[in-house]
Amino acid sequence: MSATEQLTEMYELLYERFGPQSWWPGESQFEIIIGAILTQNTNWANVEKAIANLKKAKALSAQPLYQMNHDELAALIKPAGYFNIKAKRLKSFLTWFFGEYNGLLENLEQLSTTRLREELLNIKGVGPETADSILLYAFDRPIFVVDVYTARVMTRHNLIEAGCDYEQLQELFQSNLVEDVKMFNEFHALLVRVGKEFCRPKARCNGCPLEKLPHTIE
Ligand code: SF4
């Protein structure tokens, strides 16, 4: 079976079992961006609390967040953990957003995917997974987001070497699947789901939706 066939079958099996995952939770494009920065190194439930605090303070839009001082912002996002670091990251994003693009999302919409990705990666504290989550989930760009769950499933299914880097793993999907925002959106979310429920550090292959596909567990 080719990599394309294996990935396609994986997607179908996961979708059949779990159904649509409705990612990314967020009421606006801006909220998705902020959520993508806040979710680094924490679980989503904690991000939701931080986002609820921002909403309550009427600070979940560009201008109020840009004008808020560091300490106030850090206090509001405290539930998301690493709040001082994350407040700095949000401020770095907003400084770039207002400095270069007048704080207008429509100005970012004008950029090519390559350019927007490069610019996001230049913001301190925005790594590939965060940048790609913003591109895919906030801007509907056909970029495949990968993470530790993706790496674990793909390695165990012998689709990539253990220890591959982010770009190699991303390339596995982008070179073997047609560009499809909706499918990329679902596939990433489904891989996170199977990674959390079955493909944990100690694999639970029994009953996993991907159990019938060839895999190797060390
Ligand atoms: S738990 Fe087993 S069957 Fe499921 S994805 Fe991981 S290696 Fe594959």
Residues whose N, C-alpha, C, O or C-beta is under 5 A from the ligand:
A	BS01	SF4	V153 R156 F198 C199 A203 R204 C205 C208 L210 E211 H215
